[in-house]
Amino acid sequence: MSIKVESANITIDEEYLKEERERAKHAYQELLSGDIDMTGWVTLPDEITDEKFDALNKAADKIRSDSDYLIVVGIGGSFLGACTVIDMLDKGRGAKVLFAGHGFDPVELSETLKEAESGDYSVCVISKSGGTAEIISTFGIIRERMLERYGREETAKRTYVITGADGFLSDLAKEEGMVTFGIPDNIGGRYSVFTDGGLLPIAAAGIDIKALVGAAAKAKAEDFNAEDSFDYAVMRQLLAEGTAAADKTPKAAEIYEFCDRKLVMFGEWLKQLFGESEGKEGKGIVPMSLLFSRDLHSMGQFLQQGSPIFYETMIRQDADFDVDFTVPDDVPQPFAGMKMSKIERGMETGVTKAHIDAGTPVITIHFNKLDEESVGELLYWFKVQCAVSVLLLGVDPFNQPGVVAYKSEMRKAL
């Protein structure tokens, strides 16, 4: 396993830790068994065929040949997974992928359309139900613009529909002859990054989806066999109950921290993954994310001396940066002549040490570098850790009754 987990200011009784490790292993076996609903994502990396990769890559090639831009219309897991991977790995080798449909903001949609219409574009609409309010509203507006520009037949050729077997989008795709891909019934949105809905936009951006999924399959085979494989999941729950922190204070919030801007959307993905999986029945840890050093100038004081209701999870890329700068000699010491990357690493190390010295529980998760292999492993590893952690908490990781409730009330209000 290339992912390494360290911890500080976390103390767990050895016998209790042993018991919790056994519970975590049992929870993982439950996930593998398929006996729990909505766990199709667990074995999915092993099940994607070469024919499926070929079909996705063929569609992605068509998008790149037709279009400068691809607008992905989706919300929640229907865009966060793809957006995360593209932000982490995009090298400008494919179409520029824009995202819409994750809200009702007309100004944002106008800006997205303005950029896409500066060149040629295609659209990929993703909705399992085919009736999500944000998605069908946004897609309807974009399709209307495409019909005006490209006409009916060409618009159909530039539209890629990823949906369930039945619903508005499925019916429209059949009528118009649009390219369609599916969403498995047994995989929920926040666990869906390796489904067609995640992989097609990722491939359109020029990223190697076979290597990405292959890394997830390798993680499934190799990353969860050691005694301490699930210690991150275990530590989360013991910190929440107040038995792991040095001050024995129950921790209500987990703050994901990173020093690389390319991980910002990864933080958003983690917030949905953990928040929607865990926040039920009056339980759960509030997930937050911060980018250092930017957010140290707004949240650093609270992290150092504020209410001890949180712990920190620092996510660190260990590889060197692809580019670097040297600070000019006429800048005051100690920065003159220093590499920017050295300052960044010093900030990262110094902040972590200061927070540890202040008594805050800190978990540090190391991964190798930003490439398909490391990112595929990281995404799969976090999905497993999340599901195991939530099972240890005693709630269902895969439903979202609160989301159903707000959608119902929104429709009444409209």
C-alpha positions as CSV (number, residue, x, y, z in Angstrom):
1,M,0.0,0.0,0.0
2,S,1.4,3.4,-1.0
3,I,-0.9,5.3,1.3
4,K,0.6,5.8,4.8
5,V,-1.3,7.0,7.9
6,E,0.4,8.7,10.9
7,S,-1.3,10.1,14.0
8,A,-0.4,12.3,16.9
9,N,-2.2,13.1,20.2
10,I,-4.4,10.0,19.7
11,T,-4.1,7.4,22.4
12,I,-6.2,4.2,22.4
13,D,-6.2,1.4,24.9
14,E,-4.5,-1.7,23.2
15,E,-7.3,-4.1,24.0
16,Y,-10.0,-1.6,22.8
17,L,-8.0,-1.0,19.6
18,K,-7.8,-4.7,19.0
19,E,-11.5,-5.1,19.4
20,E,-12.3,-2.2,17.1
21,R,-9.9,-3.5,14.4
22,E,-11.7,-6.8,14.4
23,R,-15.1,-4.9,14.1
24,A,-13.6,-2.9,11.2
25,K,-12.4,-6.1,9.4
26,H,-15.9,-7.6,9.9
27,A,-17.5,-4.5,8.4
28,Y,-15.2,-4.7,5.4
29,Q,-16.1,-8.3,4.8
30,E,-19.7,-7.3,4.9
31,L,-19.0,-4.8,2.2
32,L,-17.3,-7.4,0.0
33,S,-20.1,-9.9,0.5
34,G,-22.6,-7.8,-1.4
35,D,-25.2,-8.6,1.3
36,I,-25.6,-4.9,2.0
37,D,-27.6,-2.8,-0.5
38,M,-25.8,-0.2,-2.6
39,T,-22.3,-1.8,-2.4
40,G,-21.8,-2.5,-6.1
41,W,-18.9,0.1,-6.0
42,V,-16.8,-2.3,-3.8
43,T,-16.2,-4.8,-6.6
44,L,-16.7,-2.5,-9.6
45,P,-13.0,-1.9,-10.3
46,D,-12.6,-5.6,-11.0
47,E,-15.7,-5.8,-13.2
48,I,-15.2,-3.1,-15.8
49,T,-14.4,-4.9,-19.0
50,D,-12.1,-3.9,-21.9
51,E,-15.2,-3.5,-24.0
52,K,-16.6,-0.9,-21.5
53,F,-13.3,1.0,-21.5
54,D,-13.2,0.9,-25.3
55,A,-16.8,2.3,-25.5
56,L,-16.0,5.1,-23.1
57,N,-12.8,6.0,-24.8
58,K,-14.5,5.9,-28.2
59,A,-17.1,8.4,-27.0
60,A,-14.4,10.5,-25.4
61,D,-12.4,10.6,-28.7
62,K,-15.6,11.7,-30.5
63,I,-16.1,14.5,-27.9
64,R,-12.5,15.7,-28.3
65,S,-12.7,15.6,-32.1
66,D,-16.0,17.6,-32.2
67,S,-15.5,20.0,-29.3
68,D,-13.2,22.4,-27.5
69,Y,-15.4,22.1,-24.4
70,L,-17.6,19.5,-22.7
71,I,-20.3,20.7,-20.4
72,V,-21.1,18.1,-17.7
73,V,-24.5,18.6,-16.2
74,G,-24.7,16.9,-12.9
75,I,-25.0,17.5,-9.1
76,G,-23.5,15.7,-6.0
77,G,-21.8,12.5,-7.0
78,S,-22.9,13.0,-10.6
79,F,-20.2,15.7,-11.0
80,L,-18.0,15.8,-7.8
81,G,-16.0,12.6,-8.6
82,A,-15.2,13.6,-12.2
83,C,-14.5,17.2,-11.2
84,T,-12.2,16.0,-8.5
85,V,-10.1,13.7,-10.8
86,I,-10.0,16.3,-13.5
87,D,-8.8,19.0,-11.2
88,M,-6.1,16.7,-9.8
89,L,-4.9,15.2,-13.1
90,D,-5.8,17.5,-16.1
91,K,-2.8,18.2,-18.2
92,G,-4.7,20.0,-21.0
93,R,-4.6,16.9,-23.3
94,G,-8.4,16.8,-24.0
95,A,-11.5,18.8,-24.1
96,K,-11.8,21.5,-21.4
97,V,-14.5,20.1,-19.1
98,L,-17.0,22.6,-17.6
99,F,-19.5,21.8,-14.9
100,A,-23.1,23.0,-14.7
101,G,-26.4,21.8,-13.1
102,H,-25.1,21.8,-9.5
103,G,-27.4,24.8,-8.6
104,F,-29.9,27.2,-10.0
105,D,-27.6,30.3,-10.3
106,P,-28.4,31.9,-13.7
107,V,-25.2,34.0,-13.6
108,E,-23.0,31.0,-13.3
109,L,-24.8,29.2,-16.1
110,S,-24.5,32.3,-18.3
111,E,-20.7,32.4,-17.7
112,T,-20.4,28.7,-18.5
113,L,-22.3,29.0,-21.7
114,K,-20.3,32.1,-22.7
115,E,-17.1,30.2,-22.4
116,A,-18.4,27.0,-24.1
117,E,-19.9,29.0,-27.0
118,S,-16.5,30.7,-27.7
119,G,-15.7,27.4,-29.4
120,D,-17.5,24.2,-30.3
121,Y,-19.0,22.1,-27.4
122,S,-20.8,18.9,-26.4
123,V,-22.9,18.1,-23.4
124,C,-22.9,15.2,-21.0
125,V,-26.0,15.0,-18.8
126,I,-25.9,12.7,-15.7
127,S,-28.9,11.8,-13.6
128,K,-29.7,8.4,-12.3
129,S,-33.4,9.2,-11.9
130,G,-33.5,11.3,-15.0
131,G,-35.6,13.9,-13.1
132,T,-33.3,15.8,-10.7
133,A,-34.5,19.3,-10.6
134,E,-31.2,21.1,-11.1
135,I,-30.1,18.8,-13.8
136,I,-33.1,18.7,-16.1
137,S,-33.6,22.5,-15.7
138,T,-30.0,23.3,-16.7
139,F,-29.9,20.6,-19.4
140,G,-33.1,22.0,-20.9
141,I,-31.6,25.5,-21.2
142,I,-28.3,24.2,-22.7
143,R,-30.1,21.9,-25.1
144,E,-32.2,24.8,-26.3
145,R,-29.1,26.8,-27.1
146,M,-27.5,23.9,-28.8
147,L,-30.6,23.4,-31.0
148,E,-30.4,27.0,-32.1
149,R,-26.7,26.7,-33.0
150,Y,-26.3,23.1,-34.2
151,G,-29.8,21.9,-35.2
152,R,-31.6,18.8,-34.0
153,E,-29.5,16.1,-35.7
154,E,-26.1,17.6,-34.7
155,T,-27.3,18.4,-31.2
156,A,-28.2,14.7,-30.7
157,K,-24.7,13.7,-31.9
158,R,-23.1,16.1,-29.4
159,T,-25.3,14.9,-26.4
160,Y,-24.2,12.1,-24.1
161,V,-26.8,10.8,-21.6
162,I,-25.8,8.8,-18.5
163,T,-28.9,7.7,-16.6
164,G,-31.0,4.9,-15.3
165,A,-33.2,2.6,-17.4
166,D,-36.3,4.7,-17.1
167,G,-37.2,8.4,-16.9
168,F,-37.2,11.6,-18.9
169,L,-33.6,11.5,-20.0
170,S,-33.7,7.9,-21.1
171,D,-36.8,8.5,-23.2
172,L,-35.3,11.6,-24.8
173,A,-32.1,9.8,-25.6
174,K,-34.0,7.0,-27.4
175,E,-36.2,9.4,-29.3
176,E,-33.2,11.5,-30.5
177,G,-30.6,8.7,-31.0
178,M,-28.2,10.1,-28.4
179,V,-25.2,8.1,-27.1
180,T,-26.2,6.6,-23.7
181,F,-24.4,5.0,-20.8
182,G,-25.9,3.6,-17.6
183,I,-25.7,4.0,-13.9
184,P,-25.8,0.8,-11.9
185,D,-28.8,0.5,-9.5
186,N,-26.6,-0.7,-6.7
187,I,-24.2,2.3,-6.6
188,G,-25.1,5.7,-5.1
189,G,-23.8,9.0,-6.4
190,R,-21.1,9.7,-3.9
191,Y,-19.6,6.3,-4.5
192,S,-19.9,6.5,-8.3
193,V,-16.6,8.0,-9.5
194,F,-15.6,4.8,-11.3
195,T,-19.0,4.4,-13.1
196,D,-19.7,5.7,-16.6
197,G,-20.9,9.0,-15.1
198,G,-17.4,9.6,-13.7
199,L,-15.3,7.9,-16.3
200,L,-16.7,9.5,-19.5
201,P,-15.9,13.1,-18.5
202,I,-12.5,12.1,-17.1
203,A,-11.6,10.3,-20.4
204,A,-12.8,13.3,-22.4
205,A,-10.3,15.4,-20.5
206,G,-7.5,13.1,-21.8
207,I,-6.9,11.2,-18.5
208,D,-6.2,7.4,-18.6
209,I,-9.3,5.9,-17.1
210,K,-7.9,2.3,-17.4
211,A,-4.9,3.2,-15.3
212,L,-7.2,5.1,-12.8
213,V,-9.6,2.1,-12.3
214,G,-6.7,-0.4,-12.4
215,A,-5.2,1.4,-9.4
216,A,-8.5,1.1,-7.5
217,A,-8.6,-2.6,-8.3
218,K,-5.0,-3.0,-7.0
219,A,-6.0,-1.1,-3.9
220,K,-8.9,-3.5,-3.4
221,A,-6.5,-6.5,-3.7
222,E,-3.6,-5.1,-1.6
223,D,-4.5,-2.3,0.7
224,F,-6.8,-3.9,3.3
225,N,-4.9,-7.0,4.5
226,A,-2.8,-5.6,7.3
227,E,-3.8,-5.5,11.0
228,D,-3.8,-1.7,10.9
229,S,-5.6,-1.3,7.5
230,F,-8.6,0.4,9.0
231,D,-7.0,2.4,11.7
232,Y,-8.2,5.6,10.1
233,A,-11.8,4.5,10.2
234,V,-11.4,3.3,13.8
235,M,-9.7,6.5,14.9
236,R,-12.4,8.6,13.5
237,Q,-15.1,6.9,15.5
238,L,-13.1,6.8,18.7
239,L,-12.3,10.5,18.4
240,A,-16.0,11.2,18.0
241,E,-16.9,9.2,21.2
242,G,-14.1,10.9,23.2
243,T,-12.0,7.8,23.9
244,A,-9.0,8.6,21.7
245,A,-8.0,12.2,22.1
246,A,-5.5,13.1,24.8
247,D,-8.0,15.5,26.4
248,K,-10.8,12.9,26.2
249,T,-13.0,15.5,24.5
250,P,-15.5,14.1,22.0
251,K,-14.7,15.6,18.6
252,A,-17.6,16.8,16.5
253,A,-15.7,18.0,13.4
254,E,-13.0,16.6,11.1
255,I,-11.0,19.2,9.2
256,Y,-9.4,18.0,6.0
257,E,-6.3,20.0,5.2
258,F,-3.9,20.2,2.2
259,C,-1.3,22.5,0.8
260,D,-1.9,21.8,-2.9
261,R,-4.6,23.7,-4.8
262,K,-5.2,20.7,-7.0
263,L,-6.7,19.0,-3.9
264,V,-9.4,21.6,-3.3
265,M,-12.1,19.7,-5.2
266,F,-10.9,16.5,-3.5
267,G,-11.9,18.2,-0.2
268,E,-15.4,18.9,-1.6
269,W,-15.6,15.2,-2.7
270,L,-14.6,14.1,0.8
271,K,-17.2,16.4,2.4
272,Q,-20.0,14.8,0.4
273,L,-18.7,11.3,0.8
274,F,-18.5,11.5,4.6
275,G,-21.2,14.0,5.3
276,E,-23.9,12.2,3.3
277,S,-22.8,8.8,4.4
278,E,-22.5,9.5,8.1
279,G,-24.8,12.4,9.1
280,K,-27.9,10.5,10.2
281,E,-29.9,9.7,13.3
282,G,-28.4,12.6,15.2
283,K,-24.9,11.2,14.7
284,G,-21.8,11.9,12.6
285,I,-18.7,14.1,12.4
286,V,-19.0,17.4,10.5
287,P,-16.5,17.3,7.5
288,M,-14.7,20.5,6.6
289,S,-11.8,21.3,4.3
290,L,-9.1,24.0,4.3
291,L,-6.3,24.9,1.9
292,F,-3.0,26.0,3.5
293,S,-1.4,28.4,3.7
294,R,-4.4,30.5,2.3
295,D,-6.8,29.5,5.1
296,L,-4.3,29.8,7.9
297,H,-4.9,33.5,7.5
298,S,-8.6,33.0,8.3
299,M,-8.8,29.8,10.4
300,G,-5.3,29.4,11.8
301,Q,-6.1,31.2,15.0
302,F,-9.1,29.0,15.7
303,L,-7.2,25.9,14.9
304,Q,-4.4,26.9,17.3
305,Q,-6.5,28.1,20.3
306,G,-10.2,27.7,19.5
307,S,-12.8,25.4,21.0
308,P,-11.4,21.8,21.0
309,I,-14.3,20.3,19.1
310,F,-12.3,19.1,16.1
311,Y,-9.4,17.0,14.9
312,E,-7.3,17.5,11.8
313,T,-6.6,15.2,8.9
314,M,-3.7,16.5,6.8
315,I,-3.5,15.0,3.3
316,R,0.1,15.2,2.0
317,Q,1.5,14.5,-1.5
318,D,5.1,13.3,-0.9
319,A,6.4,13.8,-4.4
320,D,8.2,16.9,-5.5
321,F,6.3,19.6,-7.4
322,D,6.4,19.5,-11.2
323,V,7.5,23.2,-11.3
324,D,9.3,25.5,-8.9
325,F,10.5,29.0,-8.4
326,T,13.4,30.6,-6.6
327,V,12.7,33.7,-4.5
328,P,14.9,36.6,-5.6
329,D,17.9,37.6,-3.6
330,D,16.6,41.1,-2.8
331,V,13.7,39.6,-0.8
332,P,14.3,39.7,3.0
333,Q,15.8,36.7,4.8
334,P,15.2,33.8,5.4
335,F,13.3,33.6,2.1
336,A,15.9,35.1,-0.3
337,G,17.3,32.5,-2.7
338,M,15.0,29.8,-1.3
339,K,12.9,27.5,-3.5
340,M,9.2,28.1,-3.3
341,S,8.7,24.3,-2.7
342,K,11.0,24.4,0.3
343,I,9.0,27.2,1.9
344,E,5.8,25.2,1.2
345,R,7.1,22.1,2.9
346,G,8.4,24.1,5.8
347,M,5.0,25.7,6.3
348,E,3.3,22.3,6.1
349,T,5.7,20.8,8.7
350,G,5.6,23.8,11.0
351,V,1.8,24.1,11.0
352,T,1.4,20.4,11.8
353,K,4.0,20.6,14.6
354,A,2.4,23.7,16.1
355,H,-1.1,22.1,16.1
356,I,0.3,18.9,17.6
357,D,2.1,20.9,20.3
358,A,-1.2,22.6,21.1
359,G,-2.7,19.2,21.8
360,T,-4.9,18.8,18.7
361,P,-5.3,15.2,17.4
362,V,-3.8,15.2,14.0
363,I,-4.0,12.4,11.4
364,T,-1.6,12.7,8.5
365,I,-2.4,10.7,5.3
366,H,0.5,10.4,2.8
367,F,0.1,9.5,-0.8
368,N,2.8,9.4,-3.6
369,K,2.0,11.9,-6.3
370,L,-0.8,13.3,-8.5
371,D,-1.0,10.6,-11.3
372,E,-3.7,8.1,-12.3
373,E,-2.2,5.3,-10.1
374,S,-2.1,7.3,-6.9
375,V,-5.4,9.1,-7.4
376,G,-7.2,5.9,-8.2
377,E,-5.9,4.3,-5.1
378,L,-6.7,7.3,-2.9
379,L,-10.3,7.5,-4.1
380,Y,-11.0,3.9,-3.5
381,W,-9.2,3.8,-0.2
382,F,-11.2,6.7,1.2
383,K,-14.5,5.1,0.0
384,V,-13.7,1.9,1.9
385,Q,-12.6,3.8,5.0
386,C,-15.7,5.9,4.9
387,A,-18.1,2.9,4.6
388,V,-16.3,0.9,7.3
389,S,-16.2,3.9,9.6
390,V,-19.9,4.6,9.2
391,L,-20.8,0.9,9.7
392,L,-18.8,1.1,13.0
393,L,-21.0,4.0,14.0
394,G,-24.1,1.9,13.4
395,V,-25.9,3.8,10.6
396,D,-26.5,3.0,7.0
397,P,-23.7,4.5,4.9
398,F,-25.6,4.4,1.7
399,N,-29.0,6.1,2.1
400,Q,-29.8,9.8,2.4
401,P,-33.3,10.3,3.9
402,G,-32.6,13.9,4.7
403,V,-31.9,14.7,1.1
404,V,-35.2,13.1,0.1
405,A,-37.0,15.3,2.6
406,Y,-35.6,18.6,1.3
407,K,-36.4,17.7,-2.3
408,S,-40.0,17.0,-1.3
409,E,-40.3,20.4,0.5
410,M,-38.7,22.2,-2.5
411,R,-41.2,20.8,-4.9
412,K,-44.0,21.9,-2.6
413,A,-42.6,25.4,-2.4
414,L,-42.5,25.5,-6.2
